[in-house]
Amino acid sequence: EDWAEVGIIKDAGDDPDVTHGALVLAKVSIGEAGQGLRFIAGSGVGTITKPGLPLPVAEPAINPVPRLMIDQAISDVLEGEEPDFDITISIRDGEALALKTWNGRLGIVGGLSVLGTTGIVRPFSCSSWIASIHRGIDVAVATGREHVIAATGSTSEDVARGIYGLSEEDCLDMGDFAGGVLKYLRKHPIAKLTIAGGIGKMTKLAQGAIDLHSGRSQVDFDALAKMADCADVMNANTALEAYTMCGTPLAAKIAAQAQETALDVLKGAPIVVETIVIDRSGNIIARADFR
């Protein structure tokens, strides 16, 4: 008599989302008079434990836009009456699914976040990844971190972490989105930034690309040949092959030029940057020190 609950299977379309196929449950219970809407983290939904996110510590990780959408939906039904309800959101197996996300780094414990900016899934949207990068920077700033690592993948992240002994919470899973990291840091600076990646993606950064995805940027081998002062590089199929032809001097130039691109994007923000270039085995083949 005093509650109702409904579940729906999430269809993420073509979006690379770990919650595709998850059962999401919403339970609405009658609350106390005058309380308004109260959001509760049910099983599989996380709780915020660190500052820097759009909601305060101890709140359920149900973002402001989903909350607003729920509020609006209830208001439409009530037609002006006060919405005194408890809203419990649960996600089946959410705690296990959360282990595949960045929630641990962001200080969200016990399950997944209920994210959202528009309520519409756009196929292969990059916005959720970039938004997660931004939230990672927000948390790093709010918790007073002075050094973060932005890596293109897990191997390069592990290499950089090994140098400094930093934790996962000091890392931004940059992936292909160098621009997403650098443009946001420009407005929300952290004192030291280490950018680490494989030679292919770092070469594209060195050549001025800030979206490093293979479908949106390519290595310019003519330009690489000029950088290496070696015409044979024009016949290379990959940046790694070019490196095997030219060795450490080419890798060093790539590291230095990637650092230059990053500093250009930061536009004088109070951040010092280093770059680390690795091979496929995780060996450091070049490094440009902080400047």
Stockholm file with secondary structure:
# STOCKHOLM 1.0

chainA/1-291         EDWAEVGIIKDAGDDPDVTHGALVLAKVSIGEAGQGLRFIAGSGVGTITKPGLPLPVAEPAINPVPRLMIDQAISDVLEGEEPDFDITISIRDGEALALKTWNGRLGIVGGLSVLGTTGIVRPFSCSSWIASIHRGIDVAVATGREHVIAATGSTSEDVARGIYGLSEEDCLDMGDFAGGVLKYLRKHPIAKLTIAGGIGKMTKLAQGAIDLHSGRSQVDFDALAKMADCADVMNANTALEAYTMCGTPLAAKIAAQAQETALDVLKGAPIVVETIVIDRSGNIIARADFR
#=GR chainA/1-291 SS CCEEEEEEECCCTTSCCTTTTCEEEEEEEECCTTCCEEEEECTEECEECSTTSSSCTTSBSBCHHHHHHHHHHHHHHHTTSCCCEEEEEEETTHHHHHTTSSHHHHTEESEECBCCSSSCCCTTCSHHHHHHHHHHHHHHHHTTCCEEEEESSHHHHHHHHHHHTCCGGGEEECTTCHHHHHHHHHHSCCSEEEEEEEHHHHHHHHTTCSCCCTTTCCCCHHHHHHHHTCGGGGGCSSHHHHHHHHCHHHHHHHHHHHHHHHHHHHTTCSCEEEEEEECTTSCEEEEECCC
#=GC SS_cons         CCEEEEEEECCCTTSCCTTTTCEEEEEEEECCTTCCEEEEECTEECEECSTTSSSCTTSBSBCHHHHHHHHHHHHHHHTTSCCCEEEEEEETTHHHHHTTSSHHHHTEESEECBCCSSSCCCTTCSHHHHHHHHHHHHHHHHTTCCEEEEESSHHHHHHHHHHHTCCGGGEEECTTCHHHHHHHHHHSCCSEEEEEEEHHHHHHHHTTCSCCCTTTCCCCHHHHHHHHTCGGGGGCSSHHHHHHHHCHHHHHHHHHHHHHHHHHHHTTCSCEEEEEEECTTSCEEEEECCC
//
